[in-house]
Amino acid sequence: MPQRPSNRELKVLGNMGADGVLGPDDFTDIGEKVFGLMLQKGWIQPAGPADKYKITDKGIDIHDEQAWRGRSKR
């Protein structure tokens, strides 16, 4: 089972969608470190110009699963 994404990672995955190409500059509170960790986890992949990424199928699955289940407050 994949590791549960943080709120910042979910924000990125939710805003990217299937066709979005975004980078750390597109988010004010998310930096290169978060994108680096997501890249290691296989949720995003490099795309086009430098510091731009797109979501992978694995990332879409993670986002859909978390959005459907919601987040536990415990």
PDB file of N, CA, C and O in Angstrom:
ATOM      1  N   MET A   1       0.848  -1.183   0.000  1.00  0.00           N
ATOM      2  CA  MET A   1       0.000   0.000   0.000  1.00  0.00           C
ATOM      3  C   MET A   1       0.890   1.242   0.000  1.00  0.00           C
ATOM      4  O   MET A   1       1.870   1.304   0.743  1.00  0.00           O
ATOM      5  N   PRO A   2       0.554   2.227  -0.827  1.00  0.00           N
ATOM      6  CA  PRO A   2       1.402   3.422  -0.902  1.00  0.00           C
ATOM      7  C   PRO A   2       1.329   4.245   0.372  1.00  0.00           C
ATOM      8  O   PRO A   2       0.356   4.187   1.124  1.00  0.00           O
ATOM      9  N   GLN A   3       2.369   4.999   0.586  1.00  0.00           N
ATOM     10  CA  GLN A   3       2.426   5.885   1.731  1.00  0.00           C
ATOM     11  C   GLN A   3       1.377   6.990   1.582  1.00  0.00           C
ATOM     12  O   GLN A   3       1.143   7.485   0.480  1.00  0.00           O
ATOM     13  N   ARG A   4       0.757   7.368   2.682  1.00  0.00           N
ATOM     14  CA  ARG A   4      -0.275   8.395   2.653  1.00  0.00           C
ATOM     15  C   ARG A   4       0.355   9.759   2.365  1.00  0.00           C
ATOM     16  O   ARG A   4       1.335  10.137   3.007  1.00  0.00           O
ATOM     17  N   PRO A   5      -0.200  10.494   1.405  1.00  0.00           N
ATOM     18  CA  PRO A   5       0.372  11.801   1.060  1.00  0.00           C
ATOM     19  C   PRO A   5       0.058  12.854   2.121  1.00  0.00           C
ATOM     20  O   PRO A   5      -0.959  12.784   2.811  1.00  0.00           O
ATOM     21  N   SER A   6       0.950  13.823   2.231  1.00  0.00           N
ATOM     22  CA  SER A   6       0.726  14.942   3.137  1.00  0.00           C
ATOM     23  C   SER A   6      -0.295  15.891   2.518  1.00  0.00           C
ATOM     24  O   SER A   6      -0.658  15.746   1.350  1.00  0.00           O
ATOM     25  N   ASN A   7      -0.752  16.852   3.297  1.00  0.00           N
ATOM     26  CA  ASN A   7      -1.707  17.833   2.776  1.00  0.00           C
ATOM     27  C   ASN A   7      -1.122  18.617   1.610  1.00  0.00           C
ATOM     28  O   ASN A   7      -1.825  18.917   0.644  1.00  0.00           O
ATOM     29  N   ARG A   8       0.160  18.947   1.698  1.00  0.00           N
ATOM     30  CA  ARG A   8       0.804  19.689   0.600  1.00  0.00           C
ATOM     31  C   ARG A   8       0.871  18.834  -0.659  1.00  0.00           C
ATOM     32  O   ARG A   8       0.646  19.331  -1.763  1.00  0.00           O
ATOM     33  N   GLU A   9       1.180  17.552  -0.499  1.00  0.00           N
ATOM     34  CA  GLU A   9       1.237  16.660  -1.661  1.00  0.00           C
ATOM     35  C   GLU A   9      -0.145  16.498  -2.275  1.00  0.00           C
ATOM     36  O   GLU A   9      -0.279  16.484  -3.499  1.00  0.00           O
ATOM     37  N   LEU A  10      -1.171  16.377  -1.446  1.00  0.00           N
ATOM     38  CA  LEU A  10      -2.530  16.278  -1.976  1.00  0.00           C
ATOM     39  C   LEU A  10      -2.934  17.540  -2.721  1.00  0.00           C
ATOM     40  O   LEU A  10      -3.636  17.471  -3.730  1.00  0.00           O
ATOM     41  N   LYS A  11      -2.493  18.689  -2.229  1.00  0.00           N
ATOM     42  CA  LYS A  11      -2.794  19.952  -2.907  1.00  0.00           C
ATOM     43  C   LYS A  11      -2.194  19.952  -4.308  1.00  0.00           C
ATOM     44  O   LYS A  11      -2.846  20.361  -5.268  1.00  0.00           O
ATOM     45  N   VAL A  12      -0.954  19.493  -4.422  1.00  0.00           N
ATOM     46  CA  VAL A  12      -0.294  19.434  -5.728  1.00  0.00           C
ATOM     47  C   VAL A  12      -1.017  18.454  -6.640  1.00  0.00           C
ATOM     48  O   VAL A  12      -1.333  18.787  -7.783  1.00  0.00           O
ATOM     49  N   LEU A  13      -1.283  17.238  -6.141  1.00  0.00           N
ATOM     50  CA  LEU A  13      -1.931  16.220  -6.965  1.00  0.00           C
ATOM     51  C   LEU A  13      -3.314  16.679  -7.406  1.00  0.00           C
ATOM     52  O   LEU A  13      -3.718  16.425  -8.541  1.00  0.00           O
ATOM     53  N   GLY A  14      -4.037  17.344  -6.529  1.00  0.00           N
ATOM     54  CA  GLY A  14      -5.383  17.810  -6.877  1.00  0.00           C
ATOM     55  C   GLY A  14      -5.383  18.905  -7.920  1.00  0.00           C
ATOM     56  O   GLY A  14      -6.265  18.947  -8.778  1.00  0.00           O
ATOM     57  N   ASN A  15      -4.407  19.789  -7.858  1.00  0.00           N
ATOM     58  CA  ASN A  15      -4.358  20.901  -8.807  1.00  0.00           C
ATOM     59  C   ASN A  15      -3.747  20.521 -10.147  1.00  0.00           C
ATOM     60  O   ASN A  15      -3.992  21.195 -11.148  1.00  0.00           O
ATOM     61  N   MET A  16      -2.963  19.461 -10.182  1.00  0.00           N
ATOM     62  CA  MET A  16      -2.340  19.065 -11.447  1.00  0.00           C
ATOM     63  C   MET A  16      -3.343  18.440 -12.393  1.00  0.00           C
ATOM     64  O   MET A  16      -3.342  18.751 -13.584  1.00  0.00           O
ATOM     65  N   GLY A  17      -4.198  17.566 -11.891  1.00  0.00           N
ATOM     66  CA  GLY A  17      -5.125  16.872 -12.764  1.00  0.00           C
ATOM     67  C   GLY A  17      -4.358  15.973 -13.719  1.00  0.00           C
ATOM     68  O   GLY A  17      -3.157  15.767 -13.546  1.00  0.00           O
ATOM     69  N   ALA A  18      -5.024  15.446 -14.704  1.00  0.00           N
ATOM     70  CA  ALA A  18      -4.400  14.500 -15.621  1.00  0.00           C
ATOM     71  C   ALA A  18      -3.489  15.183 -16.636  1.00  0.00           C
ATOM     72  O   ALA A  18      -2.518  14.576 -17.087  1.00  0.00           O
ATOM     73  N   ASP A  19      -3.775  16.422 -17.005  1.00  0.00           N
ATOM     74  CA  ASP A  19      -3.027  17.078 -18.071  1.00  0.00           C
ATOM     75  C   ASP A  19      -2.177  18.254 -17.596  1.00  0.00           C
ATOM     76  O   ASP A  19      -1.459  18.854 -18.397  1.00  0.00           O
ATOM     77  N   GLY A  20      -2.244  18.589 -16.324  1.00  0.00           N
ATOM     78  CA  GLY A  20      -1.533  19.758 -15.815  1.00  0.00           C
ATOM     79  C   GLY A  20      -0.031  19.558 -15.733  1.00  0.00           C
ATOM     80  O   GLY A  20       0.439  18.463 -15.426  1.00  0.00           O
ATOM     81  N   VAL A  21       0.714  20.602 -16.004  1.00  0.00           N
ATOM     82  CA  VAL A  21       2.168  20.613 -15.870  1.00  0.00           C
ATOM     83  C   VAL A  21       2.502  21.810 -14.987  1.00  0.00           C
ATOM     84  O   VAL A  21       2.436  22.959 -15.424  1.00  0.00           O
ATOM     85  N   LEU A  22       2.862  21.523 -13.740  1.00  0.00           N
ATOM     86  CA  LEU A  22       3.113  22.579 -12.771  1.00  0.00           C
ATOM     87  C   LEU A  22       4.441  22.353 -12.076  1.00  0.00           C
ATOM     88  O   LEU A  22       5.015  21.266 -12.144  1.00  0.00           O
ATOM     89  N   GLY A  23       4.919  23.378 -11.415  1.00  0.00           N
ATOM     90  CA  GLY A  23       6.166  23.289 -10.667  1.00  0.00           C
ATOM     91  C   GLY A  23       6.066  24.033  -9.355  1.00  0.00           C
ATOM     92  O   GLY A  23       5.014  24.586  -9.036  1.00  0.00           O
ATOM     93  N   PRO A  24       7.150  24.056  -8.584  1.00  0.00           N
ATOM     94  CA  PRO A  24       7.145  24.722  -7.287  1.00  0.00           C
ATOM     95  C   PRO A  24       6.783  26.202  -7.359  1.00  0.00           C
ATOM     96  O   PRO A  24       6.235  26.742  -6.398  1.00  0.00           O
ATOM     97  N   ASP A  25       7.071  26.862  -8.462  1.00  0.00           N
ATOM     98  CA  ASP A  25       6.756  28.284  -8.591  1.00  0.00           C
ATOM     99  C   ASP A  25       5.256  28.545  -8.719  1.00  0.00           C
ATOM    100  O   ASP A  25       4.801  29.673  -8.531  1.00  0.00           O
ATOM    101  N   ASP A  26       4.496  27.508  -9.038  1.00  0.00           N
ATOM    102  CA  ASP A  26       3.051  27.658  -9.190  1.00  0.00           C
ATOM    103  C   ASP A  26       2.310  27.586  -7.858  1.00  0.00           C
ATOM    104  O   ASP A  26       1.107  27.844  -7.811  1.00  0.00           O
ATOM    105  N   PHE A  27       2.995  27.247  -6.796  1.00  0.00           N
ATOM    106  CA  PHE A  27       2.407  27.149  -5.465  1.00  0.00           C
ATOM    107  C   PHE A  27       3.225  28.017  -4.515  1.00  0.00           C
ATOM    108  O   PHE A  27       4.453  27.934  -4.502  1.00  0.00           O
ATOM    109  N   THR A  28       2.560  28.839  -3.728  1.00  0.00           N
ATOM    110  CA  THR A  28       3.296  29.757  -2.858  1.00  0.00           C
ATOM    111  C   THR A  28       3.861  29.073  -1.622  1.00  0.00           C
ATOM    112  O   THR A  28       4.896  29.502  -1.111  1.00  0.00           O
ATOM    113  N   ASP A  29       3.214  28.024  -1.127  1.00  0.00           N
ATOM    114  CA  ASP A  29       3.653  27.397   0.119  1.00  0.00           C
ATOM    115  C   ASP A  29       4.298  26.026  -0.075  1.00  0.00           C
ATOM    116  O   ASP A  29       4.565  25.326   0.901  1.00  0.00           O
ATOM    117  N   ILE A  30       4.544  25.645  -1.304  1.00  0.00           N
ATOM    118  CA  ILE A  30       5.133  24.332  -1.581  1.00  0.00           C
ATOM    119  C   ILE A  30       6.429  24.549  -2.345  1.00  0.00           C
ATOM    120  O   ILE A  30       6.452  25.251  -3.356  1.00  0.00           O
ATOM    121  N   GLY A  31       7.493  23.952  -1.867  1.00  0.00           N
ATOM    122  CA  GLY A  31       8.791  24.169  -2.479  1.00  0.00           C
ATOM    123  C   GLY A  31       9.320  22.969  -3.236  1.00  0.00           C
ATOM    124  O   GLY A  31       8.634  21.966  -3.427  1.00  0.00           O
ATOM    125  N   GLU A  32      10.551  23.108  -3.654  1.00  0.00           N
ATOM    126  CA  GLU A  32      11.225  22.072  -4.440  1.00  0.00           C
ATOM    127  C   GLU A  32      11.353  20.760  -3.660  1.00  0.00           C
ATOM    128  O   GLU A  32      11.338  19.679  -4.248  1.00  0.00           O
ATOM    129  N   LYS A  33      11.478  20.861  -2.340  1.00  0.00           N
ATOM    130  CA  LYS A  33      11.640  19.658  -1.512  1.00  0.00           C
ATOM    131  C   LYS A  33      10.430  18.729  -1.620  1.00  0.00           C
ATOM    132  O   LYS A  33      10.589  17.514  -1.732  1.00  0.00           O
ATOM    133  N   VAL A  34       9.238  19.288  -1.586  1.00  0.00           N
ATOM    134  CA  VAL A  34       8.017  18.487  -1.701  1.00  0.00           C
ATOM    135  C   VAL A  34       7.954  17.813  -3.069  1.00  0.00           C
ATOM    136  O   VAL A  34       7.601  16.639  -3.175  1.00  0.00           O
ATOM    137  N   PHE A  35       8.300  18.565  -4.114  1.00  0.00           N
ATOM    138  CA  PHE A  35       8.292  17.990  -5.458  1.00  0.00           C
ATOM    139  C   PHE A  35       9.346  16.890  -5.577  1.00  0.00           C
ATOM    140  O   PHE A  35       9.116  15.890  -6.257  1.00  0.00           O
ATOM    141  N   GLY A  36      10.490  17.060  -4.929  1.00  0.00           N
ATOM    142  CA  GLY A  36      11.530  16.035  -4.940  1.00  0.00           C
ATOM    143  C   GLY A  36      11.069  14.750  -4.278  1.00  0.00           C
ATOM    144  O   GLY A  36      11.336  13.660  -4.782  1.00  0.00           O
ATOM    145  N   LEU A  37      10.380  14.869  -3.157  1.00  0.00           N
ATOM    146  CA  LEU A  37       9.862  13.686  -2.469  1.00  0.00           C
ATOM    147  C   LEU A  37       8.777  12.993  -3.292  1.00  0.00           C
ATOM    148  O   LEU A  37       8.711  11.765  -3.346  1.00  0.00           O
ATOM    149  N   MET A  38       7.935  13.794  -3.927  1.00  0.00           N
ATOM    150  CA  MET A  38       6.888  13.213  -4.764  1.00  0.00           C
ATOM    151  C   MET A  38       7.487  12.503  -5.977  1.00  0.00           C
ATOM    152  O   MET A  38       6.961  11.492  -6.441  1.00  0.00           O
ATOM    153  N   LEU A  39       8.581  13.039  -6.475  1.00  0.00           N
ATOM    154  CA  LEU A  39       9.280  12.417  -7.600  1.00  0.00           C
ATOM    155  C   LEU A  39       9.860  11.072  -7.172  1.00  0.00           C
ATOM    156  O   LEU A  39       9.784  10.097  -7.920  1.00  0.00           O
ATOM    157  N   GLN A  40      10.440  11.015  -5.974  1.00  0.00           N
ATOM    158  CA  GLN A  40      10.982   9.756  -5.451  1.00  0.00           C
ATOM    159  C   GLN A  40       9.889   8.720  -5.254  1.00  0.00           C
ATOM    160  O   GLN A  40      10.107   7.532  -5.492  1.00  0.00           O
ATOM    161  N   LYS A  41       8.713   9.161  -4.820  1.00  0.00           N
ATOM    162  CA  LYS A  41       7.596   8.247  -4.567  1.00  0.00           C
ATOM    163  C   LYS A  41       6.926   7.790  -5.860  1.00  0.00           C
ATOM    164  O   LYS A  41       6.143   6.840  -5.849  1.00  0.00           O
ATOM    165  N   GLY A  42       7.225   8.454  -6.967  1.00  0.00           N
ATOM    166  CA  GLY A  42       6.668   8.054  -8.259  1.00  0.00           C
ATOM    167  C   GLY A  42       5.300   8.634  -8.541  1.00  0.00           C
ATOM    168  O   GLY A  42       4.594   8.134  -9.416  1.00  0.00           O
ATOM    169  N   TRP A  43       4.904   9.678  -7.826  1.00  0.00           N
ATOM    170  CA  TRP A  43       3.599  10.284  -8.037  1.00  0.00           C
ATOM    171  C   TRP A  43       3.620  11.320  -9.136  1.00  0.00           C
ATOM    172  O   TRP A  43       2.582  11.605  -9.732  1.00  0.00           O
ATOM    173  N   ILE A  44       4.787  11.895  -9.421  1.00  0.00           N
ATOM    174  CA  ILE A  44       4.940  12.862 -10.500  1.00  0.00           C
ATOM    175  C   ILE A  44       6.181  12.506 -11.303  1.00  0.00           C
ATOM    176  O   ILE A  44       7.005  11.704 -10.862  1.00  0.00           O
ATOM    177  N   GLN A  45       6.312  13.100 -12.476  1.00  0.00           N
ATOM    178  CA  GLN A  45       7.491  12.882 -13.318  1.00  0.00           C
ATOM    179  C   GLN A  45       7.858  14.197 -13.994  1.00  0.00           C
ATOM    180  O   GLN A  45       6.996  15.048 -14.214  1.00  0.00           O
ATOM    181  N   PRO A  46       9.136  14.362 -14.322  1.00  0.00           N
ATOM    182  CA  PRO A  46       9.554  15.603 -14.998  1.00  0.00           C
ATOM    183  C   PRO A  46       8.853  15.745 -16.347  1.00  0.00           C
ATOM    184  O   PRO A  46       8.598  14.763 -17.044  1.00  0.00           O
ATOM    185  N   ALA A  47       8.551  16.994 -16.692  1.00  0.00           N
ATOM    186  CA  ALA A  47       7.888  17.251 -17.968  1.00  0.00           C
ATOM    187  C   ALA A  47       8.348  18.583 -18.532  1.00  0.00           C
ATOM    188  O   ALA A  47       8.414  19.582 -17.816  1.00  0.00           O
ATOM    189  N   GLY A  48       8.658  18.589 -19.789  1.00  0.00           N
ATOM    190  CA  GLY A  48       8.975  19.823 -20.496  1.00  0.00           C
ATOM    191  C   GLY A  48      10.096  20.639 -19.887  1.00  0.00           C
ATOM    192  O   GLY A  48      11.188  20.126 -19.641  1.00  0.00           O
ATOM    193  N   PRO A  49       9.823  21.909 -19.645  1.00  0.00           N
ATOM    194  CA  PRO A  49      10.874  22.818 -19.169  1.00  0.00           C
ATOM    195  C   PRO A  49      11.361  22.453 -17.758  1.00  0.00           C
ATOM    196  O   PRO A  49      10.746  21.651 -17.055  1.00  0.00           O
ATOM    197  N   ALA A  50      12.463  23.058 -17.378  1.00  0.00           N
ATOM    198  CA  ALA A  50      13.050  22.775 -16.065  1.00  0.00           C
ATOM    199  C   ALA A  50      12.076  23.128 -14.946  1.00  0.00           C
ATOM    200  O   ALA A  50      11.324  24.098 -15.037  1.00  0.00           O
ATOM    201  N   ASP A  51      12.105  22.333 -13.906  1.00  0.00           N
ATOM    202  CA  ASP A  51      11.267  22.530 -12.713  1.00  0.00           C
ATOM    203  C   ASP A  51       9.770  22.455 -13.013  1.00  0.00           C
ATOM    204  O   ASP A  51       8.977  23.107 -12.333  1.00  0.00           O
ATOM    205  N   LYS A  52       9.381  21.696 -13.990  1.00  0.00           N
ATOM    206  CA  LYS A  52       7.960  21.451 -14.261  1.00  0.00           C
ATOM    207  C   LYS A  52       7.724  19.950 -14.199  1.00  0.00           C
ATOM    208  O   LYS A  52       8.570  19.163 -14.623  1.00  0.00           O
ATOM    209  N   TYR A  53       6.586  19.564 -13.676  1.00  0.00           N
ATOM    210  CA  TYR A  53       6.272  18.159 -13.467  1.00  0.00           C
ATOM    211  C   TYR A  53       4.839  17.877 -13.880  1.00  0.00           C
ATOM    212  O   TYR A  53       3.996  18.773 -13.908  1.00  0.00           O
ATOM    213  N   LYS A  54       4.576  16.609 -14.201  1.00  0.00           N
ATOM    214  CA  LYS A  54       3.205  16.190 -14.472  1.00  0.00           C
ATOM    215  C   LYS A  54       2.918  14.949 -13.634  1.00  0.00           C
ATOM    216  O   LYS A  54       3.832  14.229 -13.233  1.00  0.00           O
ATOM    217  N   ILE A  55       1.653  14.716 -13.382  1.00  0.00           N
ATOM    218  CA  ILE A  55       1.232  13.624 -12.521  1.00  0.00           C
ATOM    219  C   ILE A  55       1.315  12.294 -13.278  1.00  0.00           C
ATOM    220  O   ILE A  55       1.083  12.247 -14.486  1.00  0.00           O
ATOM    221  N   THR A  56       1.644  11.224 -12.563  1.00  0.00           N
ATOM    222  CA  THR A  56       1.684   9.887 -13.155  1.00  0.00           C
ATOM    223  C   THR A  56       0.371   9.171 -12.854  1.00  0.00           C
ATOM    224  O   THR A  56      -0.455   9.666 -12.088  1.00  0.00           O
ATOM    225  N   ASP A  57       0.189   8.012 -13.460  1.00  0.00           N
ATOM    226  CA  ASP A  57      -1.008   7.211 -13.177  1.00  0.00           C
ATOM    227  C   ASP A  57      -1.070   6.836 -11.706  1.00  0.00           C
ATOM    228  O   ASP A  57      -2.147   6.808 -11.110  1.00  0.00           O
ATOM    229  N   LYS A  58       0.080   6.549 -11.127  1.00  0.00           N
ATOM    230  CA  LYS A  58       0.142   6.229  -9.702  1.00  0.00           C
ATOM    231  C   LYS A  58      -0.321   7.427  -8.871  1.00  0.00           C
ATOM    232  O   LYS A  58      -1.033   7.254  -7.882  1.00  0.00           O
ATOM    233  N   GLY A  59       0.073   8.623  -9.259  1.00  0.00           N
ATOM    234  CA  GLY A  59      -0.351   9.836  -8.565  1.00  0.00           C
ATOM    235  C   GLY A  59      -1.845  10.071  -8.668  1.00  0.00           C
ATOM    236  O   GLY A  59      -2.477  10.511  -7.708  1.00  0.00           O
ATOM    237  N   ILE A  60      -2.412   9.779  -9.828  1.00  0.00           N
ATOM    238  CA  ILE A  60      -3.860   9.929 -10.015  1.00  0.00           C
ATOM    239  C   ILE A  60      -4.591   8.950  -9.112  1.00  0.00           C
ATOM    240  O   ILE A  60      -5.597   9.304  -8.498  1.00  0.00           O
ATOM    241  N   ASP A  61      -4.093   7.720  -9.027  1.00  0.00           N
ATOM    242  CA  ASP A  61      -4.710   6.717  -8.155  1.00  0.00           C
ATOM    243  C   ASP A  61      -4.650   7.145  -6.692  1.00  0.00           C
ATOM    244  O   ASP A  61      -5.626   6.996  -5.957  1.00  0.00           O
ATOM    245  N   ILE A  62      -3.505   7.676  -6.273  1.00  0.00           N
ATOM    246  CA  ILE A  62      -3.343   8.146  -4.894  1.00  0.00           C
ATOM    247  C   ILE A  62      -4.344   9.256  -4.605  1.00  0.00           C
ATOM    248  O   ILE A  62      -5.016   9.234  -3.574  1.00  0.00           O
ATOM    249  N   HIS A  63      -4.446  10.220  -5.501  1.00  0.00           N
ATOM    250  CA  HIS A  63      -5.356  11.347  -5.289  1.00  0.00           C
ATOM    251  C   HIS A  63      -6.800  10.873  -5.229  1.00  0.00           C
ATOM    252  O   HIS A  63      -7.547  11.290  -4.343  1.00  0.00           O
ATOM    253  N   ASP A  64      -7.207  10.010  -6.152  1.00  0.00           N
ATOM    254  CA  ASP A  64      -8.590   9.538  -6.178  1.00  0.00           C
ATOM    255  C   ASP A  64      -8.935   8.760  -4.915  1.00  0.00           C
ATOM    256  O   ASP A  64     -10.029   8.912  -4.369  1.00  0.00           O
ATOM    257  N   GLU A  65      -8.015   7.935  -4.452  1.00  0.00           N
ATOM    258  CA  GLU A  65      -8.248   7.146  -3.246  1.00  0.00           C
ATOM    259  C   GLU A  65      -8.405   8.053  -2.027  1.00  0.00           C
ATOM    260  O   GLU A  65      -9.316   7.846  -1.224  1.00  0.00           O
ATOM    261  N   GLN A  66      -7.537   9.052  -1.875  1.00  0.00           N
ATOM    262  CA  GLN A  66      -7.602   9.954  -0.734  1.00  0.00           C
ATOM    263  C   GLN A  66      -8.829  10.858  -0.808  1.00  0.00           C
ATOM    264  O   GLN A  66      -9.440  11.143   0.222  1.00  0.00           O
ATOM    265  N   ALA A  67      -9.195  11.306  -1.977  1.00  0.00           N
ATOM    266  CA  ALA A  67     -10.354  12.185  -2.125  1.00  0.00           C
ATOM    267  C   ALA A  67     -11.636  11.430  -1.793  1.00  0.00           C
ATOM    268  O   ALA A  67     -12.563  12.002  -1.219  1.00  0.00           O
ATOM    269  N   TRP A  68     -11.693  10.163  -2.146  1.00  0.00           N
ATOM    270  CA  TRP A  68     -12.892   9.372  -1.897  1.00  0.00           C
ATOM    271  C   TRP A  68     -13.021   9.006  -0.424  1.00  0.00           C
ATOM    272  O   TRP A  68     -14.111   9.072   0.144  1.00  0.00           O
ATOM    273  N   ARG A  69     -11.906   8.621   0.193  1.00  0.00           N
ATOM    274  CA  ARG A  69     -11.933   8.184   1.593  1.00  0.00           C
ATOM    275  C   ARG A  69     -11.961   9.365   2.559  1.00  0.00           C
ATOM    276  O   ARG A  69     -12.456   9.239   3.679  1.00  0.00           O
ATOM    277  N   GLY A  70     -11.441  10.492   2.138  1.00  0.00           N
ATOM    278  CA  GLY A  70     -11.318  11.605   3.056  1.00  0.00           C
ATOM    279  C   GLY A  70     -10.138  11.380   3.982  1.00  0.00           C
ATOM    280  O   GLY A  70      -9.459  10.358   3.883  1.00  0.00           O
ATOM    281  N   ARG A  71      -9.888  12.304   4.866  1.00  0.00           N
ATOM    282  CA  ARG A  71      -8.751  12.207   5.766  1.00  0.00           C
ATOM    283  C   ARG A  71      -9.266  12.033   7.179  1.00  0.00           C
ATOM    284  O   ARG A  71     -10.191  12.722   7.609  1.00  0.00           O
ATOM    285  N   SER A  72      -8.664  11.115   7.885  1.00  0.00           N
ATOM    286  CA  SER A  72      -9.035  10.852   9.266  1.00  0.00           C
ATOM    287  C   SER A  72      -8.533  11.963  10.177  1.00  0.00           C
ATOM    288  O   SER A  72      -7.440  12.491   9.971  1.00  0.00           O
ATOM    289  N   LYS A  73      -9.309  12.314  11.164  1.00  0.00           N
ATOM    290  CA  LYS A  73      -8.897  13.353  12.099  1.00  0.00           C
ATOM    291  C   LYS A  73      -8.159  12.764  13.293  1.00  0.00           C
ATOM    292  O   LYS A  73      -7.802  13.498  14.214  1.00  0.00           O
ATOM    293  N   ARG A  74      -7.930  11.497  13.298  1.00  0.00           N
ATOM    294  CA  ARG A  74      -7.206  10.851  14.397  1.00  0.00           C
ATOM    295  C   ARG A  74      -5.739  10.798  14.122  1.00  0.00           C
ATOM    296  O   ARG A  74      -4.975  10.287  14.941  1.00  0.00           O
TER     297      ARG A  74
END
